[in-house]
Amino acid sequence: MKKHLLLVLVLMFSLFTYSQNTTVKDGPYKKYYKNGQLKTSGQYQNKLRVGDWKSFYETGELSSVYSYTNGKRNKISKSFYKDGTLKYDTKKVGGVFVKKGYYETGNLFFERLLTNGYYKEYFESGALKIESNYLDNQLSGVWKKFFESGEKEWEVTYKEDYKEGNYKKFYKNGKLKVEGNHKENKKEGKEKRYFKNGQIEIEGYNNDGYFNKKWIVYNKEGNKINEIKFKKGELISFKTSDKLIEVVVPDGVNEHVPIFPGCEIELNNRTQKKCMSDGISKVILTNFNTDMAADLNLIGRQKIYLIFKIDKEGNITNIDAKAPHPKLKNEAIRVAGLLPKMKPGKQFGNSVVVPYSMPIVFQVQK
């Protein structure tokens, strides 16, 4: 009787750590680098990670310490620079979890309440740099940025990790420099720019993130010196050859997931993450050779654990898999190699390597 293979995909995303390996034996666990240096150590019980775990740099220095309870990673953890200086520290304070990050000098870089609450970031000198708030792990409300000398430089309103509402930029003397509005991450409506004395310098309209309609430029005496017309970003006419430069509003979101081609239109990390998972699922489901099930002599529920990395350029690298049969492993690796190049993930404005894990569940039926 011919067997049929039912393929079900369950995708799991981790921005900076791999999911646990549930195929190992119970007891002490150690994993090593190719050079023989210890990479990870810990304990498994009932095929779940438990107790204290440690990770190490390839050169032997302690990288991080953390713990698990019944396979679930606990929030309390520490990580270190190679010289032993504390890098990140998450602990419970007064009933809430507080995470702090540090510069290599040991000075405080940022502090925040996990999930809900304040976020503060500091210059290496100790001066406040950024102040904001998170709701359900998403940047919400007014994001503020300061000059190192203490004066406010920016105010940008966010909703669920995307720009929504007013943005304002200030001179060090406290006078308004720029003001405008965002709608779903794009500039929308009237924007005004000012000289240091408060006199209007430039005013005009944005639409869907583009210069639109009439923009007027004034001199410091208040006289109009240029009139520039646009239609959805396209220059229509102008009086002088002076170019209109766009004001770049800073990005207040510290961590961005990789972006699968076509997911650029999504507003925030959550919707981009789902879009990416859907895109990866489609590639796997479309290209996986399910006909091999008839030759494998496997019955019932089968699992493949596929892992790979999205590197700093957005390429798919370090593909590996664990499977109940070598052919299933090779097929999973082959299909993962068909995934397209993505826009890389970012942390604090810098591109980072992002691990990704994907359990693929097979139901083989007669």
N, C-alpha and C positions, 0 to 999 in steps of 0.2 A: 504494500500500500504506500502511495506517495506521501511524503511528509511536506508540510507547509510551514513556512517561517513567518511568524508575525513579528515585525520589527517595531519596537517602541523606544523612543528617545527620551531620556530624562537628563536635562542639562543642568550642570551646577557651575556657578561662577565664583571665582575667588580672585580678588584684585592683587593680593600680595602673598598668599600662602596656598599651597596645594591642599586638597581634601585628603583625608586619611586613606591609607591603604588597607582595605578590609580583607585582603587575601593572605595576610601573614599569619603565623602561628602565635598562640598566646605565649606570654612571657616577655623577657627582656628583648628589646629591639635596638639594633644598631645598623646604620647605613653609612657607607664610606664613599669618599671621593675616589676618582681613578688613581690618584697618587697614594692611596692608602690611608689618608687622613680621615678621621672620624667626622662625619657630616651631621648626623642626627642620632640621638639616643633617647630611649623612653621605654614604655611598657604597654603591652596589649593584654586585655582580659576580655574573654568572650568575643574576640576579634574586634574589639573596640579599644581606642587609645584611652588610657587612664593615667592618673598621677602626673608627676613632674616630667617635663621633656626639655631637652636642650638642643640647640643648633649651633654649629661651629663654622667659622670661615675655613676656606680651603687651606689656609696657612696655619690652622690650629687654634686660633683665638676664639673665645666664646662669642657667639653672635646674638643669641637670645635664649631666654628661659620663659617657660609657659607651662600650662597644665591643662588636663582634660578630665572631665567627669562623664563616664559612660559614653565616650566617643564625641562628646561636645566640648569644644574648646572654651575654656573659661576666659573671662575678660581681663583678669589680672595677668600682667606680663611685663617683661623688661627686654630691651634689646640694647646692644652696645656697638660702639665703633671699635675698630681693630685694636686701638690702644687701650681699650677697657673703659673709656669714657661713656657714660650713659647716653643713649640715643633717644629711646622712647621708654616711657614708664606709665603703665596704667594701673591704678589702684582704687580701692573703694574709700571714699572720704565722706563721712556724715550720711551714709546710706545711698550715695550716688557714685558712679564711676567717673573718675577724672583721668584724662590722658594728657601727658606732657611730652613735648619733644624738645631736644636740646641741640645747640650748635656743637661742633667738635671741640670748641673751647670750653664747653661745659655750661655756657650761658643759656638761659631759657629761650627757646625758639617759639613755642606756642603752648597753650593750654586750653582744654575744652571739656565740657561735659558730654559724655557719650549719649547718642540718640537725641536728647532734647536739652537745650540750654545754650549757654554762652560759648563763644570762641574768641580767644585773644591771641594775637601774634605780635612778636616783638623784634625790633632791630637788635643786632648783636650788642649794641651799646646798652640795651635794657629798656629803651624808649618804646612805648606802645606804637605798633605799626598798623594793625588791623583789629577791628572790633565788630563782631557780628553775632548771629543767633541761628541755631538749628532746630528744626521741628521734624521729628521722625527721620533724623539723619539727612535732612535736606535744608539747604541754605534758604532762610526765609526772613523777611523784614529788611531793615536798612543795614546795609554793609558799609562800614566806615573805614577809610584809610587816612593815615596821618603822616605828615612830614616828620622826620626824625627829631626836629626841634619842637614838636608837640602840636603844631597847628593842623587843623583838619584840611585834608586835600581833596577827598572824594566822599560822596554819599551816593550809593546806588541801591535801589530797591529791588529785592528778589522775592520770588515765589516758587517754592518747590524746586530749587536749584537753577531756575532760569530768571533772567532779568524781566521784571514786570513793574512798570511805574516810573517814577522820576529818577533822573540822574543829575548830580550837581558836582562841579569841580570848583575849587576855591584857590585864590591867591593866598600867600602866607599872611597877608594883612587882613584876611578874613572876608575880603570882598569876593563876590561871586564871579567866576571866570566863565563857566559854561553851565547851561541848564537845558534839559530836554526830557524826553519820555521814551520808554521802551514798551513794546507790546509783543509778548511771546518771543523774547530775546532779540527783537529787531527794533531799531529806532523808528519811531512813529510820531508824526505831528511836528509842532514848532520847536525849533532849537534856537537858543540865543547865546551869543558870546560877548564878553565884556572886556574893556580895558581895565587896568588896575584902579582907575579912579571911579569905576562904576558906569562909565559911559558905554552905550551899546556899540559894539564893533561889527558884528555880523549877526544877521537873523534870516531864517528861512525854514523850509519844511522838509521833513523826511517821510518817506512812504515805503513800508516793507523793507526798511534797512537801506534805502537809496536816497540820494539827494533828489528832491522833487519840487516842481513849481519854481517860484521866484526866491532867490537869495540876494540880500542887499548887504553891501559892505560900506561902512562909514569910516571917516577919519576921526581923530581924537577931538576935533571941534564939533562933531555931530553932523557933518555934511556927508551926503551920499556920494561915494566915489566909484562904485561899481554895482552893476545889476547883472546877475547871472541866472539864466533859466535852464531848468532841467525837466526831463520827463523820465521818471523811473531810472535815474542815474545817468541818463544820456544827456550830454550837453547840447542845448538848443541854441542859445545865444549868450553873448556877453559884451560888455562895453569896453573893458580893458583885458589884457592877457593874463592878469593875475589869477592863479589857480586857487580853487577852494579845497583846502585840506580837511579830510575827515578827522573828527575828534575820536580817538580810540578810547573807549571805556574799558577799564581793567576788568579782568575776570576774577570774581571772588570765589569761585568754586575751586577747592584745592585738589580734588581727585576726579579724574575723568576716565570712564571705561573706554576700551578700544571701540572704534566705530566701524561696523560692517558696511561695505558699500551699499548705498541706498538709505542708510539710517541717519544720514546727516540732518534730515528735517525734524527728527525727534527732539523734544525740548530739553530733556534732562537725563541724568544717568539711568534712572529707572526705566524710562521708555526706550532709551538707546540700548540698554542691557537686554531688554525683552526682544527688541528688534534684531539684535545681534544673535541671540539664541535661536530665534525663528529662522534667521538666515543660515546659520550653521546646520540646524536641523534639516532644512530643505536640501542642502548639499549632501548630507549623509543619506537621507531617505531616497533621494533621486539616484545616487550613484552606487549605493551599497548593493553588492551582488547577493541577493537572497536565494538564488537558485542553488548555491552550494550546500544548503541545508540538507538536501536529499542524500548527500554523500558523506555526511559527517557522523551519522549514527548517534545523534544527540536527541534526547527527548525532554520536553518540559522547558522550564524557565532557565535561560542561560544569560550570563552577563559578560559584557566586555567593559573594561575600564580604560577609556582613552584619555591620555593627557598630552598636552602640548603647551608651547609658550608663544605669545605674540610679542615679538621683540621691539626694540626702540624705533625700528623703521616700519613696523606693522607687518613684518613677515611671519609666517607660521614656521616655528622651529622646534627642535627637541621633541619630535613626535614619538610617542611610545604607547604601548597598550598591554594589558593583561587580559587573557581570554582562556576559555576552557579548551580551545583547540588552536593550533598554530595557524590554520587557514583563516580563522576568524580574526586572529590578531593581525595577520598580514593584510587582510582586507580592510580592517579599521584604519591601519596606518596608511594604506594606499589612498583611501577616501579622504582622510584628513589632509593629505598632501594636495588635494584639489581645492582646498579652501582658498579664497582670494586674499590678496594683501589688504590690510585694514589700516585705518588711521590709528596710530599707536595710543595706548593709554598714557595718561599724564598724572603726575603728582607734584603739587606746588609749581606748576608751569613747566616741568621737565618731563620728557618722554621716559617711560619706565617699561621694564619687561613685565608682562602680565601672564601668570600661569592660568591654565584653563583645564578643567576636568569634565569628563562627559561619560556617565554610565549609559551604556547602550544595552537595553534589555531585549532578549530574544525569547519568543515563545514558540517552540517547535512542536507541531501537532501532526498526528497521522491524518 
